[in-house]
């Protein structure tokens, strides 16, 4: 079972991707991950490591400004 905070962050990230006009590979690059890694997180095949989650949260905070 996923941590509720992790689940909320991934949901917010999915929402951002759905609303963004920017290509997935550009967003992945800006976060600091590969598009393959991004897709595996979104599909549920992999769970982000704590360091990667920090990158995703920092990206979302920066975009919220």
C-alpha positions as CSV (number, residue, x, y, z in Angstrom):
1,X,0.0,0.0,0.0
2,X,1.3,3.4,-0.9
3,X,1.9,6.1,1.6
4,X,-1.0,8.7,1.5
5,X,1.5,11.5,0.9
6,X,3.1,9.7,-1.9
7,X,-0.3,8.9,-3.4
8,X,-1.3,12.5,-3.2
9,X,1.9,13.8,-4.8
10,X,1.6,11.3,-7.7
11,X,-2.0,12.3,-8.2
12,X,-1.0,16.0,-8.3
13,X,1.8,15.2,-10.7
14,X,-0.6,13.3,-13.0
15,X,-3.0,16.2,-12.9
16,X,-0.2,18.6,-13.8
17,X,0.8,16.4,-16.7
18,X,-2.8,16.2,-18.0
19,X,-3.3,20.0,-17.9
20,X,0.2,20.9,-19.3
21,X,0.8,21.6,-22.9
22,X,4.5,20.7,-22.3
23,X,5.7,17.4,-23.7
24,X,6.3,14.6,-21.1
25,X,9.9,14.3,-22.0
26,X,10.5,18.0,-21.3
27,X,8.8,17.7,-17.9
28,X,10.8,14.6,-17.1
29,X,13.9,16.4,-18.0
30,X,13.0,19.4,-15.8
31,X,12.3,17.1,-12.9
32,X,15.6,15.2,-13.4
33,X,14.3,11.8,-14.5
34,X,13.9,9.9,-17.7
35,X,10.6,9.7,-19.6
36,X,10.8,5.9,-19.1
37,X,11.0,6.4,-15.4
38,X,8.2,9.0,-15.5
39,X,5.9,6.5,-17.4
40,X,6.7,3.7,-15.0
41,X,5.6,5.9,-12.1
42,X,2.4,6.9,-13.8
43,X,1.5,3.4,-14.8
44,X,2.2,2.1,-11.2
45,X,5.0,-0.2,-12.3
46,X,7.5,1.5,-10.0
47,X,7.3,3.6,-6.9
48,X,9.6,6.7,-6.7
49,X,12.5,6.5,-4.3
50,X,12.6,9.3,-1.6
51,X,15.1,11.4,-3.6
52,X,13.0,11.2,-6.7
53,X,9.9,12.1,-4.7
54,X,11.7,15.2,-3.4
55,X,12.5,16.2,-7.0
56,X,8.8,15.8,-8.0
57,X,7.6,17.8,-5.0
58,X,10.1,20.6,-5.6
59,X,9.0,20.7,-9.3
60,X,5.4,20.9,-8.3
61,X,6.1,23.7,-5.7
62,X,8.0,25.7,-8.3
63,X,5.2,25.3,-10.9
64,X,2.6,26.4,-8.3
65,X,4.3,29.8,-8.0
